[in-house]
Amino acid sequence: MKKYIDSFMHYRFLLWELVKKGIKLKYRRSYLGIVWSLLEPLLTMIVLTIVFGTILGNHEKTFPIYILSGRLLYSFYSSSTKAALSSIRKNAAMIKKVYVPKYLYTLSSILYNYIIFLISLVVLVAVGAVLGIQPSIYLLQAPLALLLVLLLAVGSGLILATLGVFFRDMEYLWSVALMLIMYMCAIFYKPERLLSSGFYWILKYNPLYCIISIFRSSIFGELMNMGYFLYALGFSVVTIIIGLVCFIKKQDEFILQI
């Protein structure tokens, strides 16, 4: 383990350069650039509020914040894991030319999406201020949710990056899986609607929903569900361990597959 920690410290500056490169490439030839990271969640929130507010008959003043808080966390998880899945193959030319710890490519693809995600939280703050959401002491729970979603993305990303090298169809399968995950995160409906259907358990065992629930609790001034926190933390840590073991065990074979 010390060997990998020393390796990470040695290449940490390269990791930062890869993160900056990822951000630049994401907005290359884009007129709006980083501004789109603020406009996209805002426009999505407006559309979802109009559509689902009408369909579900939810006219609560804070419903846009409910949607936006869930959408932002889900969007980060979706974009970061998709970027991680293809990170090794997209950097095949570099991997074949020079030696760099391969996990840096996967980690950087997650981190640059995380930075963009943190910037997009400005929209949440602005909308919350407009709608009169009052900050409370419970807002201190928000960093826990932000850390948990990063850990979950790193663990999932390492597993997907490994699978993506050997199974090219993973990109298509993961896109379908992400759509299912989105509907299991209660982004645009209240979880209480599933209580009578018998499917509420699906939400409780979805770690991303647990993280979103913690984040929403911090915004709306509620004490987070400790069961959700412990479950999401345990799931994320186990996922990272599995991801690291799989990645390290298979990384020497990557060069033969890319």
SULPEHU-V708898 format. One record per pair of residues at least 12 apart in sequence whose C-alpha atoms are under 10 Angstrom apart, sorted by the first residue. I is the first residue (numbers start at 1). J is the second residue. Records with the same first field share a line. If there is no record, write none. Layout:
I = J  J
This chain:
4 = 101
7 = 100  101
8 = 101  103  104
11 = 100  101  104
12 = 104
14 = 100  104  105  108
15 = 100  101  103  104  105  106  107  108  109  111
16 = 104  108  111  112
17 = 108
18 = 104  105  106  107  108  109  111  112
19 = 104  105  107  108  109  110  111  112  113  114  115
20 = 108  109  111  112  115
21 = 108  109  112
22 = 83  105  108  109  110  111  112  113
23 = 108  109  111  112  113  115  116
24 = 112
26 = 112  113
34 = 116  119  120
35 = 119  120
36 = 120
37 = 116  117  118  119  120  121  122  123
38 = 116  117  119  120  121  122  123  124
39 = 120  123
40 = 120  123
41 = 67  68  69  71  72  75  120  121  123  124
42 = 64  68  72  120  123  124  127
43 = 68
44 = 67  68  71  72
45 = 63  64  65  66  67  68  69  71  72  188
46 = 64  67  68
47 = 64
48 = 63  64  67  68  71  187  188
49 = 63  64  65  66  67  68  188
50 = 64
51 = 188
52 = 67  188  189
53 = 188  189
56 = 188  189  190  193
58 = 188  189  190
61 = 131  132  133
62 = 127  128  131  132  133  220
63 = 131  188  189  190
64 = 124  127  128  131  188
65 = 124  125  127  128  131  133  216  219  220
66 = 186  187  188  189  190  212  213  216  219  220
67 = 186  187  188  189  190  216
68 = 121  123  124  127  128  187  188  216
69 = 121  123  124  187  212  213  215  216  219
70 = 182  185  186  187  188  208  209  211  212  213  215  216
71 = 182  185  186  187  188  212
72 = 117  118  120  121  123  124  187  212
73 = 114  117  118  121  145  146  149  150  185  187  208  209  211  212  215
74 = 149  178  181  182  185  187  208  209  211  212
75 = 113  117  178  182
76 = 110  113  114  115  116  117  118  120  149  150  153
77 = 110  113  114  117  149  150  152  153  154  156  157  178  208
78 = 113  153  174  175  177  178  179  181  182
79 = 109  110  113  114  117  153  178
80 = 106  107  108  109  110  111  112  113  114  117  150  153  154  156  157
81 = 106  109  110  113  152  153  154  155  156  157  158  159  160  161  174  178
82 = 109  110  153  156  157  160  161  164  170  171  174  175  178
83 = 105  106  107  108  109  110  112  113  157  160  161  171
84 = 103  105  106  107  108  109  110  111  153  154  156  157  158  159  160  161  162  164
85 = 106  109  110  156  157  158  159  160  161  162  163  164  165  168  170  171  174
86 = 105  106  109  157  160  161  162  163  164  165  168  170  171
87 = 102  103  104  105  106  107  108  109  110  157  158  160  161  162  164  165
88 = 102  103  104  105  106  109  161  162  164  165  251  254  255  258
89 = 105  161  164  165  168  254  255  257  258
90 = 105  258
91 = 105  106  258
92 = 254  255  257  258
93 = 258
95 = 254  255  258
96 = 254  255  256  258
101 = 248  251
102 = 247  248  251  252  254
103 = 157  158  161  162  244  247  248  251
105 = 161
106 = 154  157  158  160  161  162
107 = 153  154  155  157  158  161
108 = 154
109 = 154  157
110 = 150  153  154  157  158
111 = 150  153  154
113 = 150
114 = 146  149  150  153
117 = 146
118 = 146
124 = 219
125 = 219
128 = 219  220
133 = 219  220  221
134 = 219  220  221
135 = 218  219  220  221
136 = 218  219  220  221  222
137 = 218  219  221  222  223
138 = 215  217  218  219  220  221  222  223  224
139 = 215  216  217  218  219  220  221  222  223
140 = 215  218  219  221
141 = 214  215  216  217  218  219  221  222  223  224
142 = 211  212  214  215  216  217  218  219  224
143 = 214  215  218
144 = 211  214  215  218  229  233
145 = 208  210  211  212  213  214  215  216  217  218  224  229  232  233
146 = 211  212  214  215
147 = 211  233
148 = 207  208  210  211  212  214  229  232  233  234  235  236  237
149 = 207  208  210  211  212  215  232  233  236
150 = 236
151 = 232  233  235  236  237  239  240
152 = 207  208  211  232  233  234  235  236  237  238  239  240
153 = 208  236  239  240
154 = 236  237  239  240  243  244
155 = 235  236  237  238  239  240  241  242  243  244
156 = 236  239  240  242  243
157 = 239  240  243
158 = 239  240  241  242  243  244  245  246  247  248
159 = 239  240  241  242  243  244  245  246  247
160 = 174  243  246  247
161 = 243  246  247
162 = 243  244  246  247  248  249  250  251  253  254
163 = 246  247  250
164 = 258
165 = 250  251  253  254  255  256  257  258
166 = 250  253  254  256  257  258
167 = 257
181 = 203  206  207  208  209
182 = 208  209
183 = 203  209
184 = 199  200  202  203  204  205  206  208  209
185 = 202  203  204  206  207  208  209  210  211  212  213
186 = 203  209  212  213
187 = 209  212  213
191 = 203  204  209  213
204 = 227  228  231  232
205 = 228  231  232  235
206 = 228  231  232  235
207 = 228  229  230  231  232  233  234  235  236
208 = 228  232  235  236
209 = 228  232
210 = 224  225  226  227  228  229  230  231  232  233
211 = 224  225  228  229  231  232  233
212 = 228
213 = 225  228  229
214 = 226  228  229  232
